[in-house]
Amino acid sequence: METKVEVLEDNRVKVTVTVDEKVVTDRVKKQYKDFANQYTFPGFRKGKAPRQVIDNRLGKDAVAATVTDDIVNGHYPKAIEAAGIYPVGDPDFGEDQMELVKDKQAYTFAFEIGTKPTPELSSYDPVEIEMPHEGATDEQIDEEIDALLDHYYEIVDAPANTKVKEDKFVDMKITATDDNGANIESITSESTQYGIGSGLYPKAFDDELIGLKKGDTKQFTMDLPADPTAMTASLMGKTQAINFDIEILQVKKKKLPELTDEWVMQKIGVESVEELRKEMAEEIESAQESSFPRMKENRVLLALADRLVGEVPANLVEESEATLLQDFFQQLQRGGLTLDAYLQQAGITSQQFRDDVKQQAEDMTKQDLALDAYAAHAGIEATDEDIVEEFRNAGASDPENLMQQWKDNGQMYLVRQGILRQKAAKELVESAIVTEETPEEKKSGKHSKED
């Protein structure tokens, strides 16, 4: 097989492929034999019908058309591999009908296909990023301990003049009726404890309680919310509104336990507060050890993507989006979830989901192109040894056979591309200039989305 590549406009190429005469001859001979065994021809035993009889019965172009399809479909992926191009999209074989093969003659066909653009970066200098402080700080340990104490809180009475706020609890007498004046037994209570902002009731209910204090009463009507809460879900379709008559019996507050050696021994099982802080520090450092490498790589790739020159091609973003969606729906299927169930759990709309996937696809494509640009500039290569090792690490029972299948399918460019990007990312991470993140950036959660 001979392959010739002609560069066209808009990141497209024309690939012309010439298949050897022997390949064509062997394929034609085999196809006649296959048809002779596949069909029954009166007067001839199975597999013994001559070519002229087969042509008369199936049509003079039946064999040629079948062989043409087989040769084109079998050789265009190999041509892509031989040409060393990185294809984008499907090949276009032209609007005109493709010529059919002729027995004992070499066969030439051509196709056009999109290729990955040659990206450039505004700078190839080492990337500069900021990372959190390595090691556990006193502030981080304090935060962990505060969260631990919060797990063991008690609810106690607040002073009588304390007003209801978002962080308070109330004991209240509550009477609820529907829009026909009938009592709603599931809500009505002589005394019930409720945490403001807990979500048991809608926010509109909480807003009515804010500012009240012990002994205050209040009557108000609240429309049934479209998004039900735990206390309103059972009323959907039964009433349009709820009439409330509230009396605040007691405003309450959260009380955290006192952090003492005795308390940590009793509740946590460690000897002292000092020992607890030591264990907390070790847990923080262990978490950093597992999360920081990925965080560092993410931040390096984000910084590198900002250096990409020009717009990201829409067709590449679409390919990335299709891949993300395919992977996502496979995960849903494995988890036994529907898309609607996922959206409900995540608390997002279908439009928000689509927008998020599109943004992820664009970010991923920018990072990939930036890595491609860096790899080309740095002269990074994917060697034969790298490729063989990649297939060995894939866990296949027969790596050599799998590698040959990828070659035959014209997919080896994907392996090379992945290796180049891995090598580029590793080199960029190792050479990155890292400074410590400031406390202000940490509090603002500047990198929370990316990490």
C-alpha positions in Angstrom: 0.0 0.0 0.0 1.3 3.5 -1.0 0.0 6.6 0.7 0.2 10.2 -0.4 -0.9 13.2 1.7 -2.0 16.6 0.3 -2.5 19.5 2.7 -5.7 21.4 2.1 -7.2 24.5 3.8 -8.9 24.6 7.2 -6.8 21.8 8.8 -7.9 19.2 6.2 -5.8 16.8 4.2 -6.5 14.7 1.1 -5.1 11.1 1.4 -4.6 9.1 -1.7 -4.1 5.4 -1.3 -2.9 2.8 -3.8 -3.4 -0.8 -3.0 -1.1 -3.4 -4.6 -2.4 -5.5 -7.6 -1.7 -8.7 -5.7 -4.0 -7.6 -2.8 -6.8 -6.8 -5.2 -6.3 -10.1 -7.1 -6.4 -12.2 -4.0 -9.4 -10.3 -2.6 -11.4 -10.8 -5.9 -10.5 -14.5 -6.0 -11.6 -15.0 -2.4 -14.8 -13.1 -2.9 -15.8 -15.3 -5.8 -15.1 -18.4 -3.7 -17.1 -16.9 -0.8 -20.1 -16.2 -3.0 -19.9 -19.7 -4.6 -20.2 -21.2 -1.1 -22.7 -18.7 0.2 -25.4 -19.1 -2.6 -26.9 -22.0 -4.4 -26.4 -22.0 -8.2 -28.5 -24.6 -10.1 -26.4 -27.2 -11.9 -23.3 -26.6 -9.7 -22.2 -28.1 -6.5 -21.6 -25.9 -3.5 -18.5 -23.8 -4.0 -18.0 -24.9 -7.6 -19.9 -22.2 -9.6 -17.6 -20.5 -12.1 -17.2 -16.7 -12.2 -19.4 -16.1 -15.2 -22.3 -17.9 -13.6 -21.9 -15.9 -10.4 -21.8 -12.6 -12.4 -24.9 -13.6 -14.3 -26.8 -14.5 -11.2 -25.7 -11.8 -8.7 -24.8 -9.0 -11.2 -21.5 -8.3 -13.0 -20.5 -5.7 -10.3 -21.5 -7.7 -7.2 -18.0 -9.0 -6.5 -16.2 -5.8 -7.5 -18.5 -3.7 -5.3 -18.0 -6.0 -2.3 -14.3 -6.1 -2.7 -14.1 -2.3 -3.1 -16.0 -1.8 0.2 -13.7 -4.3 1.9 -10.5 -2.7 0.6 -11.5 0.9 1.3 -12.8 0.1 4.8 -9.8 -2.0 5.6 -7.1 0.3 4.2 -8.2 3.9 5.0 -7.5 3.4 8.7 -4.1 2.0 7.9 -3.5 4.9 5.5 -4.2 7.3 8.4 -1.7 5.5 10.5 0.9 5.4 7.7 0.5 9.1 7.0 1.1 9.9 10.7 -1.8 12.3 10.9 -4.2 13.0 13.8 -7.7 12.8 12.3 -10.7 14.8 13.4 -14.1 13.6 12.3 -15.0 10.9 9.7 -13.4 10.6 6.3 -15.1 12.1 3.3 -14.8 9.9 0.2 -16.5 12.5 -2.1 -20.0 12.8 -3.6 -19.1 11.0 -6.8 -19.5 7.2 -6.8 -16.2 5.6 -6.1 -14.7 3.6 -8.9 -14.8 -0.2 -8.4 -11.8 -2.4 -8.3 -10.6 -4.2 -11.4 -9.2 -7.7 -11.2 -5.4 -8.0 -11.6 -5.0 -4.2 -11.3 -3.8 -2.0 -8.5 -6.6 0.1 -7.0 -6.4 3.8 -6.0 -8.9 5.7 -3.9 -8.8 9.0 -2.0 -10.5 10.7 0.9 -10.4 14.0 2.7 -10.4 14.2 6.5 -10.0 16.9 9.1 -6.8 16.9 11.2 -5.9 18.3 14.5 -4.6 21.9 14.2 -1.0 22.8 15.1 -1.4 24.8 18.3 1.0 27.4 19.6 1.5 28.9 23.1 2.3 32.5 23.9 5.2 31.3 26.1 7.0 28.0 26.7 8.6 29.1 29.9 8.0 27.1 33.1 4.5 27.5 34.4 4.0 29.6 37.6 1.3 28.4 40.0 0.3 28.8 43.7 -0.3 25.9 46.0 -1.6 25.6 49.6 1.0 25.3 52.4 2.3 21.8 52.7 1.9 20.4 56.2 -0.8 20.9 58.7 -1.1 24.5 60.1 -2.6 25.4 63.5 -5.5 27.0 61.7 -6.3 23.8 59.7 -6.1 21.7 62.9 -8.4 24.2 64.7 -10.9 23.9 61.9 -10.9 20.1 62.1 -11.3 20.2 65.9 -14.2 22.7 65.6 -15.9 20.4 63.1 -15.4 17.5 65.5 -16.8 19.5 68.5 -19.8 20.6 66.3 -20.6 16.9 65.9 -21.2 16.6 69.7 -23.2 19.8 70.2 -26.1 20.1 72.6 -29.2 22.3 72.2 -29.8 24.5 75.3 -32.1 27.3 76.2 -31.0 30.8 75.1 -31.6 33.9 77.3 -35.3 35.0 77.3 -34.6 38.1 75.3 -32.7 36.2 72.5 -34.2 36.8 69.1 -34.6 34.0 66.5 -31.7 34.1 64.0 -30.5 31.8 61.3 -28.2 29.8 63.6 -30.8 29.3 66.4 -33.3 26.7 67.3 -36.9 27.2 68.6 -39.4 25.3 70.6 -42.7 26.4 69.2 -46.4 25.7 69.3 -47.7 25.5 65.8 -51.2 25.3 64.4 -51.5 24.8 60.6 -54.6 24.8 58.4 -55.1 24.3 54.7 -56.8 26.8 52.3 -60.2 25.4 53.3 -59.5 25.9 57.0 -59.0 22.2 57.8 -56.4 21.3 60.4 -53.1 19.9 59.0 -52.3 17.2 61.5 -48.8 16.4 60.1 -47.6 20.0 61.0 -49.8 21.0 64.0 -48.1 20.4 67.3 -48.3 21.7 70.9 -44.5 21.7 71.1 -42.0 21.0 68.4 -38.2 21.8 68.1 -37.0 23.3 64.8 -33.6 24.4 63.6 -33.7 27.6 61.5 -32.2 26.9 58.0 -32.4 23.1 58.4 -34.6 22.9 55.3 -37.4 21.0 57.0 -39.7 24.0 56.1 -39.3 26.4 53.2 -37.1 29.5 53.5 -40.3 31.6 53.5 -41.3 30.0 56.7 -37.9 30.6 58.3 -38.1 34.3 57.3 -41.3 34.7 59.2 -39.7 33.5 62.4 -36.6 35.6 62.2 -36.6 38.4 64.9 -39.2 36.7 67.2 -38.4 35.9 70.8 -39.8 33.8 73.6 -43.5 34.4 74.1 -44.1 36.1 70.7 -46.9 34.9 68.5 -47.4 35.3 64.8 -50.0 34.4 62.2 -49.2 34.2 58.5 -50.1 32.4 55.3 -47.5 30.8 53.1 -48.0 29.5 49.5 -47.1 25.9 49.0 -43.7 25.9 47.3 -43.2 24.3 43.9 -40.1 22.5 45.3 -41.4 20.6 48.3 -39.6 20.2 51.6 -39.9 17.3 54.0 -42.9 19.0 55.8 -44.7 20.1 52.7 -44.2 17.2 50.3 -47.2 15.3 51.5 -49.5 18.4 50.9 -48.7 18.7 47.2 -52.0 18.8 45.3 -54.1 19.0 48.5 -53.8 22.7 49.2 -52.5 25.8 47.6 -51.4 27.5 50.8 -50.8 26.9 54.5 -52.1 29.1 57.3 -49.8 29.2 60.3 -50.4 30.3 63.9 -47.1 30.2 65.7 -46.1 30.8 69.4 -42.4 30.8 70.3 -42.1 28.7 73.5 -38.3 29.0 73.8 -35.4 30.2 71.7 -32.6 27.7 71.9 -28.9 27.7 70.8 -26.2 25.3 70.0 -23.7 24.6 72.8 -20.4 22.9 71.9 -18.5 20.7 74.5 -15.5 22.1 76.2 -12.3 20.7 74.7 -10.5 19.0 77.6 -8.2 16.0 78.0 -11.1 14.2 79.9 -13.5 14.9 77.0 -11.3 13.7 74.2 -10.5 10.5 76.2 -14.2 9.8 76.8 -15.5 10.7 73.3 -12.5 10.2 71.0 -10.4 7.6 72.8 -7.1 9.5 72.8 -5.1 10.5 75.8 -5.1 14.2 75.6 -5.9 17.3 73.5 -2.3 17.4 72.4 -2.5 13.9 71.1 -5.7 14.7 69.3 -4.1 17.6 67.6 -1.2 15.4 66.6 -3.5 12.9 65.0 -5.4 15.6 63.2 -2.2 16.9 61.8 -1.3 13.5 60.5 -4.7 13.1 58.9 -4.4 16.5 57.2 -0.9 15.6 55.9 -2.0 12.2 54.7 -4.9 13.8 52.7 -2.4 16.4 51.2 -0.1 13.6 50.2 -2.9 12.0 48.1 -4.6 15.2 46.8 -1.7 17.6 46.2 -0.1 15.9 43.2 -3.4 16.0 41.3 -4.1 19.5 42.5 -0.7 20.6 41.3 -1.2 19.0 37.9 -4.7 20.6 37.5 -3.3 24.1 38.3 -0.4 23.6 35.9 -2.7 22.6 33.1 -5.0 25.5 33.8 -2.1 28.0 33.7 -0.8 26.3 30.5 -4.2 26.5 28.8 -4.3 30.3 29.3 -1.2 30.5 27.1 -3.0 28.8 24.1 -3.0 31.1 21.1 -6.2 31.4 19.1 -9.7 30.0 19.4 -10.4 26.4 20.2 -11.8 24.6 17.1 -15.6 23.9 17.6 -15.3 20.4 16.1 -12.7 19.4 18.7 -14.9 20.7 21.5 -17.8 18.7 20.1 -15.8 15.5 20.1 -14.7 16.1 23.7 -18.3 16.8 24.7 -19.5 13.6 23.0 -16.8 11.6 24.9 -17.7 13.2 28.2 -21.4 12.4 27.7 -20.7 8.8 26.7 -18.6 8.3 29.8 -21.2 10.0 32.0 -24.1 7.9 30.8 -22.1 4.7 31.1 -21.5 5.6 34.8 -25.2 6.3 35.3 -26.0 2.9 33.8 -23.6 1.1 36.0 -25.0 2.9 39.0 -28.6 2.1 38.0 -29.5 5.8 37.8 -31.6 7.8 35.3 -30.6 11.3 34.2 -33.6 12.8 35.9 -32.7 11.1 39.2 -29.1 12.4 38.9 -30.3 15.9 38.2 -32.6 15.8 41.2 -29.8 14.6 43.5 -27.4 17.2 42.1 -30.0 20.0 42.4 -29.4 21.3 38.9 -31.6 21.7 35.8 -31.0 19.8 32.5 -29.8 23.1 30.9 -27.3 23.7 33.7 -26.1 20.1 33.2 -25.6 20.7 29.4 -23.8 24.0 30.0 -21.5 22.4 32.5 -20.6 19.5 30.2 -19.9 22.0 27.3 -17.7 24.1 29.6 -15.8 21.0 30.7 -15.3 19.9 27.1 -13.9 23.3 26.1 -11.6 23.4 29.1 -10.4 19.8 28.4 -9.8 20.6 24.7 -7.8 23.8 25.6 -5.6 21.8 28.0 -5.0 19.0 25.5 -4.1 21.4 22.7 -1.8 23.3 25.0 -0.1 20.0 26.0 0.3 19.2 22.3 1.9 22.5 21.6 4.3 22.1 24.5 5.2 18.6 23.5 6.0 19.6 19.9 8.1 22.6 21.1 10.0 20.5 23.6 10.7 17.7 21.1 8.9 15.1 23.2 8.4 11.8 21.4 6.4 8.7 21.8 8.8 5.9 21.1 8.0 2.3 20.1 9.1 1.2 23.6 6.6 3.7 25.1 3.8 2.3 22.9 4.6 -1.3 23.7 4.7 -0.5 27.4 1.4 1.3 27.2 -0.3 -1.8 25.9 1.4 -4.0 28.4 0.1 -1.7 31.2 -3.5 -1.9 29.8 -4.0 -5.3 31.5 -4.9 -7.1 28.2 -4.3 -10.9 28.2 -2.6 -10.5 24.8 -1.0 -7.0 24.5 0.7 -7.7 21.2 -2.6 -8.8 19.6 -4.4 -5.8 21.0 -1.7 -3.5 19.7 -2.1 -5.0 16.2 -5.8 -4.5 16.3 -5.3 -0.8 17.1 -2.9 -0.5 14.2 -5.3 -2.2 11.8 -8.1 0.1 13.0 -5.9 3.2 12.5 -6.2 4.2 16.2 -2.5 4.2 17.1 -2.5 8.0 16.9 -4.7 8.0 20.0 -2.1 6.0 21.9 0.8 8.2 20.7 -1.2 11.4 21.5 -1.9 10.1 25.0 1.7 9.3 25.7 2.9 12.7 24.4 0.5 14.5 26.6 1.4 12.4 29.7 5.1 13.1 29.1 4.4 16.8 28.6 2.3 17.1 31.7 5.0 15.4 33.8 7.7 17.7 32.5 5.6 20.8 33.1 4.7 19.7 36.7 8.3 19.0 37.5 9.5 22.3 36.2 6.7 24.4 37.5 7.6 27.4 39.7 5.4 27.1 42.9 4.7 29.8 45.4 2.5 29.4 48.5 -1.1 30.4 48.3 -2.0 33.5 50.3 -4.6 33.2 53.1 -7.0 35.5 51.2 -6.9 33.2 48.1 -7.5 30.1 50.3 -10.5 31.7 52.0 -12.0 32.9 48.7 -11.8 29.3 47.3 -10.0 30.6 44.2 -9.1 27.2 42.9 -12.0 25.1 44.3 -13.6 24.6 40.9 -10.4 23.5 39.2 -9.2 21.3 42.0 
